[in-house]
Amino acid sequence: MQLLIYCPKVTPRIKYTFNFIFREILGCDFEFTGIAHDFLASTQPKISYADAPLADELFFASAPLLNQHAITPIDIELTAFGDRQVPFAVANSTLPFDVFAASFYFLSRYEEYLPFEADEHGRFRAELSLQYQLGLLAVPVIDNWALLLKNILLKKFPSLIFVKRKFSFVPTIDVDRAYHFRSSGLLKNTIRFLKAAQQLKTDKMLSIIKTGLGHNDPFDTYDYLKQIHSEYGLSPVFFFLLAKSNNNSFDSNLDPNEEVFKSLILETAQYASIGLHPSYASNTETHKISEELQNLEQISRQRIDSSRQHFIKVHLPQTYLQLIKAGINHDYSMGYPSQVGFRAGTCTSFFWYDLQLEKQTHLKIHPFALMDVTLQQYLKLRPQQAMAQIDELIANIRLVDGTFSSLWHNESLSDTRPWKGWKAVYEHLLEQASQHERI
């Protein structure tokens, strides 16, 4: 049975938000009506979203945000809800806050369109986000709110149909540096060896010698990844950085014309999904996105329409507009470098809403919940502490039967400094996530 929603005016923001919550998360079909007489006469399950109720129906009071068509600073009123503070407080409503306005604010990344103090890489900092300030970043809060709505509706309308979701896990791997020493050349590796000797870094000296003698490069963890993902029946996604040499100090992968790199990409594409890792330089020299994408397609011999920004450099709306222009349909950059959690407030994939044009686009955003670099470098956790953080995140996603997406790097599985002990963290992550997936 379909849910009827009374709304005096269905704006693009309202349509987008209700579609995401009811259809994408809850699997509940609905229709809007702006005709009060038809709504009051209807005997089907119904709610209203407006300034005031029409009668004694389930009424959700609306804050102004979803009826607006501008990007301006908002004076957001908070209210207590459970043990948390939540935004967009309203009165005389089924809930004490506008759950739809709050969801849209997080999902659209509204605050990232406003002026902000960027970090050293020009990125919006997690600590500036409203979710972080309210202590909501570590939970998929929109998915939680959607389940709350479901329970409210089922209590009133037991016959209303919802589709049951199932927890899923998507491991993703960024290949920033395919190899550490292999293919670097004798001169470069000799300089590295002498520098390591001067600094008494015996582990690095030994790795250089072993690689020179034909042993595996420490960053060559690809056979291991193939094997362990296969053991758990997982379908990983690999993102390759194809920056041309001498782009800048942040784009340090092998030259894409190197045969050993081409072979790696082609072999990986045989058993896993692959996507582009647009270079750091491509954020300012945007033509590089198309060039790198074309190069990856030629090497892999397949159409590529997925990407994740190197250094998680997302600047709205420019980044997503450039990706769309290049032919990207799926982006995996929605997460923070410095904090774990849910940048857009959800663990569910969603279509990007362009706030400047006030419309939903065809670019699908796949949020990730955590990154190895976040745990080790930003939060400075030890392996055991990282495992506890992973367990907490998985539990939060499992509660809403959502999708857990992790971001790891091939080099952090090398089990060499500074990643000594972190291979065990990844194995713990796979074990825990796969156990939940089988439940």
Backbone torsions as a table, in degrees:
resi	resn	phi	psi	omega
1	MET	NA	138.0	-175.3
2	GLN	-84.2	143.4	176.3
3	LEU	-87.1	133.3	177.7
4	LEU	-101.2	130.5	-178.0
5	ILE	-121.4	118.7	175.7
6	TYR	-85.0	126.1	177.9
7	CYS	-147.8	117.0	-175.7
8	PRO	-54.5	-37.6	179.3
9	LYS	-143.2	120.7	-178.6
10	VAL	-92.7	99.0	179.2
11	THR	-81.9	165.2	175.7
12	PRO	-56.8	-36.6	179.3
13	ARG	-66.0	-40.9	179.0
14	ILE	-65.8	-46.8	179.9
15	LYS	-58.9	-45.4	-179.0
16	TYR	-61.9	-47.6	-175.9
17	THR	-67.9	-44.4	-179.3
18	PHE	-67.8	-37.1	176.3
19	ASN	-60.8	-43.7	-177.5
20	PHE	-65.8	-49.0	-175.9
21	ILE	-68.7	-49.9	-173.4
22	PHE	-81.4	-43.2	-175.9
23	ARG	-88.2	-47.1	-174.4
24	GLU	-76.5	-41.9	-178.0
25	ILE	-89.9	-50.4	-172.4
26	LEU	-92.2	-16.8	-177.9
27	GLY	61.9	39.5	-179.5
28	CYS	-116.1	123.2	-179.3
29	ASP	-80.6	149.5	-177.5
30	PHE	-152.6	167.5	172.1
31	GLU	-143.0	149.5	177.9
32	PHE	-93.8	152.5	166.6
33	THR	-142.9	142.1	175.5
34	GLY	-110.5	8.6	-178.4
35	ILE	-100.8	109.2	-174.2
36	ALA	-59.8	-40.8	-177.5
37	HIS	-61.5	-45.1	179.6
38	ASP	-63.8	-39.7	179.8
39	PHE	-64.0	-47.7	-177.9
40	LEU	-65.3	-32.6	-178.5
41	ALA	-80.6	-17.8	-175.3
42	SER	-71.3	141.7	178.3
43	THR	-103.1	1.2	-179.3
44	GLN	-82.1	164.6	177.1
45	PRO	-55.0	135.2	-174.0
46	LYS	-152.1	150.5	174.5
47	ILE	-139.4	164.8	175.5
48	SER	-125.6	147.7	176.8
49	TYR	-131.0	102.4	-172.6
50	ALA	-163.1	-172.0	178.0
51	ASP	-75.2	-31.3	-177.4
52	ALA	-148.9	152.6	179.3
53	PRO	-72.0	157.9	176.2
54	LEU	-88.1	-34.7	-179.5
55	ALA	-150.8	-126.0	-179.7
56	ASP	-109.2	26.0	-179.5
57	GLU	-70.7	168.7	170.2
58	LEU	-64.2	114.4	-172.2
59	PHE	-115.9	130.7	176.1
60	PHE	-117.2	110.5	-177.2
61	ALA	-69.7	140.3	-176.8
62	SER	-100.6	133.9	168.3
63	ALA	-82.3	165.1	-174.3
64	PRO	-66.5	-22.5	-167.0
65	LEU	-51.9	-47.0	-174.0
66	LEU	-76.9	-8.1	176.0
67	ASN	-101.6	4.3	-179.7
68	GLN	-96.8	165.6	-179.6
69	HIS	-136.0	33.8	-178.7
70	ALA	-138.5	160.4	176.6
71	ILE	-111.5	97.2	-177.4
72	THR	-135.0	155.6	176.4
73	PRO	-57.5	141.0	-176.2
74	ILE	-118.2	135.4	172.7
75	ASP	-86.8	96.5	-172.9
76	ILE	-88.9	122.0	177.7
77	GLU	-89.2	130.4	-179.8
78	LEU	-98.5	158.5	175.2
79	THR	-147.8	154.8	178.8
80	ALA	-76.3	137.2	176.1
81	PHE	-146.4	109.4	-171.9
82	GLY	66.5	-129.5	178.9
83	ASP	-101.0	15.8	-177.4
84	ARG	-125.0	162.9	167.6
85	GLN	-96.5	136.5	179.7
86	VAL	-126.9	154.6	-175.8
87	PRO	-88.8	166.2	175.0
88	PHE	64.9	58.1	177.8
89	ALA	-63.4	140.0	175.7
90	VAL	-136.2	165.6	-179.2
91	ALA	-116.9	157.9	174.4
92	ASN	53.8	48.4	-175.7
93	SER	-133.1	161.5	177.0
94	THR	-57.0	-39.6	174.3
95	LEU	-116.0	149.9	-177.4
96	PRO	-78.3	4.9	177.2
97	PHE	-143.4	157.5	178.4
98	ASP	-81.3	97.1	-176.0
99	VAL	-64.1	-29.2	-178.6
100	PHE	-76.7	-42.1	176.7
101	ALA	-65.0	-43.0	179.3
102	ALA	-62.2	-41.9	179.5
103	SER	-64.0	-43.9	179.7
104	PHE	-64.2	-40.3	-178.9
105	TYR	-59.5	-43.6	179.2
106	PHE	-73.5	-46.1	-173.5
107	LEU	-65.8	-40.4	-178.6
108	SER	-78.6	-11.0	-173.4
109	ARG	57.7	42.7	-177.3
110	TYR	-49.0	-44.7	-175.4
111	GLU	-65.6	-20.7	179.7
112	GLU	-80.1	-9.3	174.4
113	TYR	-86.4	-15.6	-178.6
114	LEU	-88.6	161.2	178.4
115	PRO	-58.9	139.1	178.4
116	PHE	-151.3	162.1	178.2
117	GLU	-89.5	108.0	-174.0
118	ALA	-78.2	163.6	174.0
119	ASP	-81.9	-171.9	-174.3
120	GLU	-65.5	-14.9	178.7
121	HIS	-106.9	12.9	178.2
122	GLY	77.3	20.0	-176.0
123	ARG	-98.9	151.7	171.9
124	PHE	-69.7	128.2	-175.8
125	ARG	-85.7	137.9	-179.6
126	ALA	-55.4	-36.9	-175.4
127	GLU	-67.7	-14.8	176.5
128	LEU	-84.8	-15.8	-172.6
129	SER	-71.9	149.4	178.8
130	LEU	-65.0	-36.2	178.5
131	GLN	-59.7	-44.6	-179.7
132	TYR	-62.7	-44.4	-177.5
133	GLN	-66.6	-27.5	179.1
134	LEU	-95.3	0.5	-179.1
135	GLY	73.4	28.4	-176.4
136	LEU	-108.6	-2.8	-171.5
137	LEU	-66.1	-33.6	-174.2
138	ALA	-81.7	0.3	178.6
139	VAL	-123.2	145.1	175.1
140	PRO	-76.3	79.9	-165.9
141	VAL	-64.9	-34.9	178.9
142	ILE	-65.6	-40.3	177.4
143	ASP	-64.5	-38.7	176.6
144	ASN	-62.4	-45.8	179.6
145	TRP	-63.7	-37.1	178.8
146	ALA	-61.4	-41.5	178.3
147	LEU	-67.6	-33.0	174.9
148	LEU	-62.7	-44.8	176.5
149	LEU	-59.8	-42.6	178.8
150	LYS	-57.8	-45.9	-179.2
151	ASN	-65.5	-39.3	177.6
152	ILE	-62.9	-44.2	-178.0
153	LEU	-68.9	-40.7	-179.1
154	LEU	-66.7	-32.1	178.0
155	LYS	-65.4	-34.9	-179.6
156	LYS	-88.6	-36.3	-176.1
157	PHE	-130.5	81.4	-175.8
158	PRO	-60.6	-21.6	-177.4
159	SER	-85.8	-6.0	-178.9
160	LEU	-66.4	136.7	-173.6
161	ILE	-98.8	132.0	174.9
162	PHE	-127.7	143.8	177.6
163	VAL	-87.7	130.7	179.9
164	LYS	-78.3	126.3	177.0
165	ARG	-88.3	167.5	176.9
166	LYS	-132.3	136.0	177.3
167	PHE	-57.1	137.5	177.7
168	SER	-138.7	160.6	-176.2
169	PHE	-133.7	129.2	178.6
170	VAL	-125.5	104.2	175.4
171	PRO	-80.4	134.6	177.8
172	THR	-125.9	146.4	-175.8
173	ILE	-126.9	126.7	173.7
174	ASP	-97.7	128.2	177.9
175	VAL	-105.8	86.3	177.7
176	ASP	-78.1	-39.7	178.3
177	ARG	-134.0	107.1	-175.4
178	ALA	-62.2	-39.9	179.5
179	TYR	-140.1	152.7	-179.7
180	HIS	-87.0	-51.7	-176.8
181	PHE	-114.7	-30.7	-177.2
182	ARG	-59.4	136.0	178.2
183	SER	71.0	11.6	177.9
184	SER	-83.5	-20.6	-179.6
185	GLY	94.7	153.8	-175.6
186	LEU	-62.7	-44.6	-176.9
187	LEU	-62.3	-48.1	-177.9
188	LYS	-64.3	-41.8	-179.6
189	ASN	-71.0	-31.4	175.8
190	THR	-64.6	-43.4	177.8
191	ILE	-62.0	-42.6	178.1
192	ARG	-61.9	-42.5	-178.7
193	PHE	-62.8	-45.9	-179.2
194	LEU	-64.5	-38.6	178.3
195	LYS	-66.5	-41.6	178.6
196	ALA	-64.8	-38.3	178.8
197	ALA	-65.0	-41.2	178.9
198	GLN	-62.4	-34.5	-178.9
199	GLN	-92.8	4.3	179.7
200	LEU	58.9	34.7	177.6
201	LYS	-90.9	83.5	-174.7
202	THR	-65.4	-35.0	179.2
203	ASP	-60.4	-44.4	-178.8
204	LYS	-68.7	-39.9	177.6
205	MET	-59.2	-44.4	-178.6
206	LEU	-64.9	-39.3	179.4
207	SER	-63.5	-40.8	179.5
208	ILE	-64.0	-43.9	-179.9
209	ILE	-64.1	-46.2	-179.0
210	LYS	-61.2	-43.5	179.6
211	THR	-63.4	-40.2	178.4
212	GLY	-65.2	-26.8	179.6
213	LEU	-89.7	4.6	176.3
214	GLY	100.0	1.9	176.0
215	HIS	-74.8	166.9	179.8
216	ASN	-61.4	138.2	171.1
217	ASP	-63.7	141.0	-178.1
218	PRO	-58.9	-27.4	178.9
219	PHE	-86.9	-3.2	179.8
220	ASP	-83.6	79.3	-178.4
221	THR	-108.2	19.2	-170.3
222	TYR	-73.0	-39.0	176.7
223	ASP	-64.4	-40.2	177.1
224	TYR	-61.1	-46.3	180.0
225	LEU	-62.8	-42.2	179.1
226	LYS	-61.3	-43.8	-177.2
227	GLN	-67.6	-48.4	-174.1
228	ILE	-72.1	-34.8	175.4
229	HIS	-66.1	-37.5	178.5
230	SER	-65.8	-39.8	-179.9
231	GLU	-59.2	-36.6	-178.7
232	TYR	-94.3	2.8	179.5
233	GLY	65.5	36.9	-175.8
234	LEU	-99.5	156.5	178.9
235	SER	-117.0	89.9	-176.4
236	PRO	-75.5	163.5	174.1
237	VAL	-124.8	125.6	179.7
238	PHE	-106.2	137.6	177.0
239	PHE	-118.5	122.5	-175.0
240	PHE	-105.5	131.4	174.4
241	LEU	-85.3	118.7	-177.8
242	LEU	-115.8	40.4	179.6
243	ALA	-68.7	140.2	173.6
244	LYS	-68.9	152.8	-177.8
245	SER	-59.9	148.9	178.3
246	ASN	66.4	24.8	173.0
247	ASN	-60.7	-62.5	175.2
248	ASN	-171.8	179.2	-175.1
249	SER	-69.0	-13.7	-178.3
250	PHE	-92.3	-10.9	178.5
251	ASP	-111.3	87.8	-169.0
252	SER	-113.8	19.9	-179.8
253	ASN	-75.6	174.6	175.7
254	LEU	-63.1	155.2	173.5
255	ASP	-64.2	133.8	-176.8
256	PRO	-63.4	-12.0	178.7
257	ASN	-87.0	-7.6	178.7
258	GLU	-68.3	131.5	-176.4
259	GLU	-62.3	-37.1	-178.6
260	VAL	-65.1	-33.4	178.1
261	PHE	-73.3	-42.3	177.7
262	LYS	-59.5	-43.4	-179.4
263	SER	-62.8	-40.5	178.7
264	LEU	-61.0	-46.2	180.0
265	ILE	-62.2	-46.3	-177.9
266	LEU	-63.8	-41.4	179.0
267	GLU	-66.3	-41.5	-180.0
268	THR	-64.2	-38.6	-178.5
269	ALA	-66.2	-15.4	-179.7
270	GLN	-75.9	-24.1	-175.4
271	TYR	-128.3	-5.3	-178.3
272	ALA	-140.0	160.6	172.7
273	SER	-75.6	144.1	178.3
274	ILE	-129.1	154.2	178.6
275	GLY	-145.7	175.2	-178.9
276	LEU	-89.0	142.3	172.2
277	HIS	-110.0	82.4	-174.5
278	PRO	-52.4	135.7	-173.8
279	SER	-64.6	159.6	175.1
280	TYR	-57.6	-41.5	-178.6
281	ALA	-65.1	-26.0	-176.2
282	SER	-67.9	-14.2	178.5
283	ASN	-69.8	-27.8	177.2
284	THR	-107.0	-32.8	176.8
285	GLU	-105.0	78.6	-166.6
286	THR	-64.9	-19.9	178.2
287	HIS	-63.9	-21.1	-179.0
288	LYS	-66.2	-26.6	179.9
289	ILE	-60.1	-50.2	-179.8
290	SER	-65.3	-38.2	179.5
291	GLU	-64.5	-45.3	-179.8
292	GLU	-67.8	-38.4	178.5
293	LEU	-63.9	-44.9	179.1
294	GLN	-61.9	-40.3	178.9
295	ASN	-62.5	-44.7	179.6
296	LEU	-64.0	-38.9	178.4
297	GLU	-65.2	-39.5	179.1
298	GLN	-66.3	-41.5	-179.3
299	ILE	-68.7	-45.2	-175.3
300	SER	-82.8	-15.2	-179.5
301	ARG	61.1	38.5	177.7
302	GLN	-153.0	160.6	176.9
303	ARG	-73.1	132.0	179.0
304	ILE	-115.9	125.4	177.8
305	ASP	-135.1	21.3	178.0
306	SER	-121.7	149.4	-179.9
307	SER	-154.0	161.7	167.1
308	ARG	-143.2	131.6	-176.7
309	GLN	-65.4	131.6	172.6
310	HIS	-63.8	135.2	-176.0
311	PHE	65.3	15.1	-178.6
312	ILE	51.0	43.0	-179.8
313	LYS	-83.6	96.1	177.9
314	VAL	-119.2	119.8	176.6
315	HIS	-125.8	112.7	-174.2
316	LEU	-88.0	141.7	-0.6
317	PRO	-92.3	0.1	-169.2
318	GLN	-56.8	-46.6	-176.5
319	THR	-57.9	-49.1	-176.3
320	TYR	-70.5	-33.3	176.5
321	LEU	-64.5	-39.7	178.5
322	GLN	-67.7	-37.3	178.2
323	LEU	-65.3	-43.5	178.1
324	ILE	-60.6	-43.8	179.7
325	LYS	-59.9	-34.9	-178.6
326	ALA	-80.2	-10.9	179.3
327	GLY	101.7	13.6	177.7
328	ILE	-80.3	133.0	178.8
329	ASN	-110.8	-17.8	-177.7
330	HIS	-133.6	126.1	177.5
331	ASP	-122.0	139.9	-175.8
332	TYR	-116.4	27.9	-174.2
333	SER	-95.6	0.3	-172.3
334	MET	-79.7	89.4	178.1
335	GLY	-174.7	171.3	-179.8
336	TYR	-107.6	145.4	174.0
337	PRO	-71.4	-36.1	-169.3
338	SER	-93.5	-13.5	-178.4
339	GLN	-140.5	148.1	172.3
340	VAL	-82.0	164.3	176.4
341	GLY	123.8	-153.8	-165.6
342	PHE	-125.0	95.7	-174.9
343	ARG	-57.3	-38.6	179.8
344	ALA	-99.3	9.8	176.0
345	GLY	80.3	8.2	-175.5
346	THR	-145.5	153.3	172.4
347	CYS	-103.4	8.6	-178.4
348	THR	-102.0	135.3	177.3
349	SER	-62.7	146.0	-177.0
350	PHE	-149.2	158.4	175.7
351	PHE	-83.2	136.4	-179.0
352	TRP	-68.4	133.6	176.1
353	TYR	-100.3	119.5	179.4
354	ASP	-82.9	105.4	-176.7
355	LEU	-67.2	-28.8	-179.8
356	GLN	-71.0	-38.7	179.4
357	LEU	-95.1	-6.5	-179.2
358	GLU	53.3	55.8	176.7
359	LYS	-156.8	153.5	174.4
360	GLN	-76.7	137.3	178.0
361	THR	-102.3	177.8	178.1
362	HIS	-91.9	1.1	179.2
363	LEU	-77.6	116.7	-178.5
364	LYS	-93.6	130.5	-177.8
365	ILE	-101.5	128.0	179.8
366	HIS	-114.1	100.4	-174.6
367	PRO	-72.3	145.7	172.1
368	PHE	-109.7	152.2	-174.1
369	ALA	-98.1	-28.3	-179.1
370	LEU	-155.5	158.2	179.2
371	MET	-134.3	143.6	179.6
372	ASP	-56.6	-42.6	-178.9
373	VAL	-63.5	-35.3	177.1
374	THR	-60.7	-47.9	-177.0
375	LEU	-65.4	-45.5	-171.5
376	GLN	-86.6	-42.9	-173.0
377	GLN	-96.0	-44.2	-177.7
378	TYR	-80.9	-49.6	-178.3
379	LEU	-87.2	-13.4	177.2
380	LYS	54.6	45.0	178.3
381	LEU	-85.2	149.1	169.7
382	ARG	-82.1	161.4	-177.3
383	PRO	-50.7	-44.1	-179.6
384	GLN	-65.3	-38.6	177.5
385	GLN	-66.2	-38.7	178.6
386	ALA	-63.1	-39.9	178.6
387	MET	-61.6	-40.5	178.1
388	ALA	-64.7	-39.5	177.8
389	GLN	-64.3	-40.9	178.1
390	ILE	-62.3	-44.8	-179.9
391	ASP	-59.7	-41.1	-180.0
392	GLU	-64.6	-43.4	179.6
393	LEU	-64.5	-45.3	179.7
394	ILE	-60.3	-41.8	179.0
395	ALA	-61.8	-41.1	179.0
396	ASN	-63.5	-38.1	179.6
397	ILE	-75.2	-37.2	179.6
398	ARG	-61.9	-33.7	-179.6
399	LEU	-61.2	-27.5	-178.7
400	VAL	-109.3	9.7	-178.2
401	ASP	50.8	47.7	-176.8
402	GLY	-98.9	-164.5	-179.2
403	THR	-109.4	124.1	176.2
404	PHE	-98.0	118.8	178.2
405	SER	-119.1	125.7	179.8
406	SER	-109.1	154.8	178.1
407	LEU	-123.5	116.5	178.6
408	TRP	-127.8	166.7	177.4
409	HIS	-120.8	148.0	178.4
410	ASN	-58.2	-36.7	-175.3
411	GLU	-72.3	-26.2	-179.4
412	SER	-75.9	-4.7	176.1
413	LEU	-100.8	8.7	-176.5
414	SER	-73.6	-19.5	-177.2
415	ASP	60.4	27.4	173.0
416	THR	-117.9	161.0	-178.4
417	ARG	-60.2	139.2	6.3
418	PRO	-89.2	13.5	-173.8
419	TRP	-103.9	21.7	177.8
420	LYS	-61.9	124.3	179.1
421	GLY	93.6	-7.7	-175.4
422	TRP	-88.0	-14.6	172.3
423	LYS	-62.5	-38.6	177.7
424	ALA	-65.1	-32.1	177.8
425	VAL	-65.0	-43.8	-179.9
426	TYR	-65.3	-39.9	178.8
427	GLU	-64.4	-37.3	175.3
428	HIS	-63.7	-43.5	179.0
429	LEU	-58.7	-48.4	-179.4
430	LEU	-62.4	-41.8	-179.2
431	GLU	-64.0	-47.1	-178.2
432	GLN	-66.4	-45.8	-178.6
433	ALA	-66.1	-38.0	-179.1
434	SER	-71.3	-33.8	175.6
435	GLN	-62.5	-43.9	179.8
436	HIS	-66.3	-34.8	-178.3
437	GLU	-66.6	-29.7	-178.0
438	ARG	-83.9	-14.4	-178.0
439	ILE	-64.6	NA	NA
